[in-house]
Amino acid sequence: NDVAADSYYADAVAWASENGIVKGISETEFAPDAAITREQMAAIIYRYAEYKGVAPTGAWAIRLDYADLTEISDYATEAVMYCKLKNIMVGDENNSFAPRNNATHAEAAAVFERVYKIEK
C-alpha cells in the first residue's frame, strides 16, 4: 500500500476503498500523488452516486456523441454517461470529452460543486 498511514487523507482513502468508490491503479497501489484523468474522476463520481443510491439502476444508457468516444475506457463509459446525463462533466467546445487528459484544479472544483448540488 502506497498510502502512508499518517497522511491526512489515509482515512478518506480507506473509507472510499472499502466502499468501492476508489479502486487504485492496482491491487496494492493507489498512487495518491498522481494526477487524475477526467475518466477516472467520472468513475469515482459515478461509484459515489451508486453508493449514495442516486445513480440510475437497471438497464439504462444515454448516447455519447463525443468526437473522442473511442478513447473512453470501457470501465469509464457508464460513468461518463452518468456525468453527461447529470451535467456534471460534459465535452469541450470541440465536442471532445478528453478522457485521458488530467483534470485541472478548476475542473475538479467545478465538478464537485455540481455533485454537491445534485445531492441537495
C-alpha positions in Angstrom: 0.0 0.0 0.0 1.4 3.4 -1.0 -0.8 5.5 1.2 1.1 6.5 4.3 -0.9 5.7 7.4 -0.1 9.1 8.9 -1.2 11.1 5.7 -4.1 13.5 6.1 -6.1 11.5 3.5 -5.4 8.0 4.7 -8.8 7.6 6.5 -10.6 9.0 3.5 -8.8 6.7 1.0 -9.5 3.7 3.3 -13.2 4.6 3.5 -13.6 5.2 -0.2 -11.7 1.9 -1.0 -13.8 -0.1 1.5 -17.0 1.3 -0.1 -15.9 0.6 -3.7 -15.7 4.3 -4.7 -11.9 4.2 -5.4 -10.0 1.3 -6.7 -6.5 2.5 -7.1 -4.3 1.7 -10.0 -3.6 -1.9 -8.9 -4.3 -4.3 -6.0 -1.6 -2.7 -3.9 -1.1 0.8 -5.3 -3.3 3.8 -5.0 -0.8 6.4 -6.4 -2.0 9.3 -4.2 0.4 11.8 -5.8 -0.5 11.0 -9.4 -2.7 13.3 -11.4 -6.3 12.1 -12.0 -7.7 11.8 -15.5 -11.1 13.0 -16.5 -12.4 9.5 -17.0 -11.0 8.4 -13.6 -12.8 11.3 -12.0 -16.1 10.4 -13.8 -15.7 6.8 -12.5 -15.2 8.0 -8.9 -18.3 10.3 -9.1 -20.4 7.5 -10.6 -19.4 5.0 -7.9 -20.2 7.6 -5.2 -23.6 8.1 -6.8 -24.2 4.4 -6.7 -23.1 4.3 -3.1 -25.5 7.1 -2.2 -28.3 5.4 -4.2 -28.8 8.3 -6.6 -27.4 6.6 -9.7 -29.7 5.0 -12.3 -30.4 1.4 -11.7 -31.3 -1.5 -14.1 -30.6 -1.3 -17.8 -30.0 2.3 -18.8 -27.8 4.2 -21.2 -27.6 7.6 -23.0 -26.0 8.3 -26.3 -22.5 9.6 -26.1 -21.6 11.5 -29.2 -18.2 12.8 -28.3 -15.6 13.1 -31.1 -13.2 11.1 -29.0 -15.7 8.5 -27.8 -13.4 5.6 -28.7 -10.8 6.9 -26.3 -13.0 6.4 -23.3 -12.0 3.3 -21.4 -14.6 0.5 -21.1 -14.6 0.8 -17.3 -15.5 4.5 -17.5 -18.1 4.5 -20.2 -21.2 4.2 -18.0 -19.6 6.8 -15.6 -19.1 9.3 -18.4 -22.8 8.7 -19.4 -23.9 9.4 -15.9 -21.8 12.6 -15.7 -23.2 13.8 -19.0 -26.8 12.9 -18.0 -26.5 14.9 -14.8 -24.5 17.7 -16.5 -21.6 17.1 -14.1 -19.0 16.7 -16.8 -19.5 17.4 -20.4 -17.4 17.8 -23.5 -15.5 20.8 -24.6 -16.0 23.3 -27.4 -14.7 20.7 -29.9 -17.2 18.1 -28.7 -14.4 16.1 -27.0 -14.6 14.5 -23.6 -10.8 14.3 -23.3 -11.0 11.2 -21.1 -7.3 10.7 -20.6 -6.4 14.3 -20.0 -5.6 15.2 -16.5 -8.3 17.1 -14.6 -7.3 20.6 -13.6 -7.9 22.0 -10.2 -10.5 24.3 -11.7 -12.3 21.4 -13.4 -12.3 19.4 -10.2 -13.7 22.3 -8.2 -16.5 22.9 -10.7 -17.3 19.1 -10.9 -17.5 18.7 -7.2 -19.7 21.8 -6.9 -22.1 20.2 -9.4 -22.0 16.9 -7.5 -22.8 18.8 -4.2 -25.8 20.5 -5.9 -27.2 17.1 -7.1 -27.1 15.7 -3.6 -29.1 18.5 -2.1 
